Amino acid sequence: DQGEIQPRNKEKFSDSENNQPTFLWKLWKLHHWRLSRREAICQKWCRVFCLGRVSFLVYLKSTFPFTSNIFGHKPVDYAETEEMKSFLMQPGKNDSSSIIQYCKNLNYCKKGPVVLLGSGLDPDQQLLLSKLATILKVTVCTDFNNSVTHVVIPANPVRTTMKCMLALLSGCWILTFMWVEASLRSGTFEPEEKYEVDGGPRQGRLNTEQLLPKLFDGCYFYFLGIFKEHKKDDLKELVKAGGGQILLRKPKSDNDVTQTINTVAYHAEITSDQSFCTQYIIYDASSNYKPQNVRQGKVWEVPSRWLIDCVMSFQLLPVKK
């Protein structure tokens, strides 16, 4: 209900002399009424507006112009006036360091009790992890669950275990064992950034801290045939954890309903035709099945390995024709 959406500091965005909505107030309405993609992003905006005008302007210049909705449109595409369009077109910083620092200032980092999980650790390393948990009075899990905040691996590279992949999709810290050793020496949790695995794990964490849609947001998956290389149940669990939807029927590229879908996959490159591919048929590359046409309209066929590689790199990887 548009009438119920009101920021607590609305007076900061009104002209005190004539009580008319200001330029920033119009931008706020533009986001909520036209650009809202997911509830989490709406909550993020409400939080920003409660901080006041200055914080909002800083946020706008860092991330707002680059946010797109489910139709692939950006804020500037909905600008009603030249003034609004000019403001949104102004160049601003969008580097990861400035964004994550801003998120930290807003307390958007994954808060709550620290919960540790080891993946691929030998018995001695697991013992030291438990020792650290005892000293610092935190919990150690044996399996991944939504409460896990830190996953510790022996060293780079990250192995394609379910623990690591689910942690990556959930935005957990994925750290090398050197972090445990350093924390034991100091008797407190050492800053994680120095020991974080770069690439997909870091990108997944930043994505969660920025409250952006999950990796497979806007994507639908159909699993074809029998799977031997990867377990079908594991693949489905990854899709669900990544915000994707599972189809029970095989999508057809020539179906009128399929071709009229005009939403886009959030994490696909916006300038590529992949952004308009919303349905994927996943098959086992070790089987006898070979697709005749890999890319047919909005339905693409890819091996299960592609799905795993997307998770590990935290991006929708290109699909060759």
N, C-alpha and C positions, 0 to 999 in steps of 0.2 A: 504494500500500500504506500504510494508515494507520499501521502499526507502524513504518515507516521515517521518518515525519515527526517530527522532534525538533529543537527549537531548541538551539543550542549553549550558551545560558545558562539551561538548564532549572532549575538550582538556584535562580536568582533568583526563580522563580515557584512555589517550594514552601515550605511551612511547615517551618522547620528543626527545630522541636521534635518534631513527629510525622510529618514527611516526607510530608504530605498535599498534594495539588495545591491551589494557591491559586485565588482568584477569577480572577486574570489568566490563569492556566494554563488554566482552563476556557474562557475567552474565546478563547484561542489555538486550542484544539481546535475550538471552534465555527466559527471561520473556515475552517480547513483541511478539516474533515470535512463541512461543510455549506454554506459560502458561497463556496468557491473557484470563481471564474469563469474565470480564465485563469492560465496558468503565471506570467506576469509579475507578477500581483498577489500570487501566493503568494511569489515571490521578494522582493517588496517587504515583505511581512509578516515573512518570515524575517529580513530585514535590520533591520527595526524591533526585533524581539525581541532580536537580538544586541546592541542598544544598551543594553538594560536597562529596568527598570521605569519610570523617569521619562519617558524618551523615548516609551515606548509609551503612557503616559497622555496625553501631549501630543498624540500622533498620534490617539488615540481621540477626543479632544474636538474635533479639527479636521475629520476626514474619515470616520471609521469608521461613524458612525450613518447616513450618507447613501449608503453603498455598497450596491448591489443585485446579486443574482445573476441567472442567465439566466431565472429564473422571476419576476423582479420583486420578490422578497422582500428585506427589509432585515434586518440583524442582530437587531433587536428582535423580529422575527416568530419567531425561533428561540430566544428567551430561555427558559431552563428554569426559572429562579427569579425571584421578584419583585425580588431584589437585583440580578440581572443586568439585568432589564428597566429598573429604575429608573436604573441607571448609564448605560445606553445612551440613555435618554430625556433625559438632562441636556442643556440647551442648551450649545452650544459654537460657537466661531468657525469659519466655513466660507468666509471671504472668500479671494479668489484670492491676495492678497498674503501672507497667513499661510501658505497651503498651499505656494506656490512657495518661500518662504523656508525652510520645513521640508524641501522636496525638495532645495534647495541644500545644506542642512546634511548631508543623507544622501548627497550626491554623486550625485544622480539626474539632474542636468542632463546633456544630451547631451555626453559627454566624448569625448576623442580628438582627432586632428589637425583643425584648422580647414580646411574645404574650401569655397571660394567658387564661386558661380555667378551670372552676370548674366542678367537677363531683361528684354528690351525696352530695353536700353541702346544709346545711339548710339555710334559708333566712338570718340569722344573719351572718353566715360565708360568704355567697355570698356578703353581704354588705361590710364586711371587705376586701374581695378580691378586690372589686371595689374601695374601699378607697385606698388600696395599689397601684393599677394601676393609680389612679389619682395623688397620691403623687409622684410617680416615673415616671409618664408620659409614661405609656405603655398601650397597648390595651388589653381589655378583650373580649373574644368571647363567644357566647352562644352555638355554635356547633363546632365540630372539622373540621379543614381544614388544608391544608399543611403549613400554616404560624404559626401554634401553636407550641410553644417551651416548655411550662411548663403546666402540668396538675396537679391540686391540688385536693386531695381527703381528706375526713374527717380524716381517720386513716387507718392503716393496718387492714385487708387485702384488696387488690384491688378487687373491684367488677367487674363482667364480663359485664360491660356496653360497648356499642360501642365506646363511647368516649375514655375510658381507653384502649380498645384493639387496636383501630386504632392508638392511641398515642404510645402504646408499640411497635407496628410494625414499626412506623415511627421514633423511636429513641428519642422521647421527654423525658424530665425530668418528672417523676411522683413522686410527693412530697406530704407528709402529710401536714395538715393544720398548723402544728407547724411552718413550714417555713414562712407562711404568718404572723403569730404572731411575730416571731423573726424579720422579716424584718420591720414590723411596729414599733417595739420598737427601732430598730437601725436607721430607716429612709433610709435604703439602702438595696439592695438585699443581703441577707445572702448567703454564700456558700451553694450550693445545696446538696453536698455529704452527709452531716450530716442528712438530712431530706428525702433523696431518699429512695423509697421502694426497698428493696433488692430482689434478685431472678430474675424473668423474666423481670420486668421493667428495672432493672439495666443492665442486659445482652443485652436487646434490644437496649439500649442507646449506650453501648460500641460497639455493632456490627455496628451501624450506624457511630459512630465516627471513627471506624477503616476502614470505607468504604468497609466492607465485603458484600457479597450478602445477599439479604433479606431471611427471614426465610424459605419461600416455594420455593426458587430458585431451578429450576430443577424438580419441581413437577407439575403434571397435575391432575385435579380433575373433576370427573363427579358426579353430584347430582341426586340421584335416587329417584323418587317418590315424594310424598307430605311430607312437613315438618311441624310439629306442635311444637316440643320442641324448635326449633330455626328457625327463619325466613330464608328462602332460600336466599332471597336477601341480608340479613346481612352476611350470610356465604360466599356468592360470593364476597361481598365487602372486607371481611377479606382476602380471598385468593388473590385477586388482590392487596390489600395493602401489602401483604406479598411476592409479586413477583411470585406467582403461576399462572398457566394457567388453564382456564376452558375448559373442553371438552364438545362438543355438542352431541357426540355419546358415548354410553357405550363401554369402552374398553374391549377387549376379551383377556384372558390370553393365548389362543392358537393361537392367530394371529401372523403370521410370522413377521410382521412389529414390533409388540409390543416386541417380544422376541429378536429382533436384536438391539434394542436400547441399547447403551452401555454407556450412560451418567449416572451420579450419582447425587443424591440430596446433595447439598453442606453441609447442616447442619445435615445430618444423620451421625450416628457413622460409620466412615470409615471402621471399622473392622466387621461390622454387615451386614447381607444380606439386611437390610433395605436401605442401601446406593444405592443399585441397583433397588430398587422399586421406580419407577417414576410416577406411575399412581394409584390414589386412587379413589375408589367408595365410596361416602359419602351417608349414609342413616339415616333415623330417627329411633332411637332406640325405640321410643314409638309406631311405626307402627307394622304391622303384619309381616313385612319382616325380615327374618332371613337368613343370608348368609350360604350356605352349606359349603363353603371353604373360610375362611377369607383371607388366603394368597395363591394366585395362581400365581406362577412365579413373574412377575413384576407388577402384578395387585393385590392390596390388598383392602379389603372392611372394612370400619371402620364407627362407628356411628359419628354423628355430634358433640357429646360431646368430642370426641377425638380431633377434630379440634380446639375446644375452649380451651381445656387443653394445646394443643401445643402452642397456642398464649400466654396464661397466663404464661407459663413457659419458653417461647421463646426457644423451642427445639422440634425436631421431636421425639415424644415419641414412645417407642416400641409398637408393636402391637402383642398381644398374638395370638398364633396359634389356 
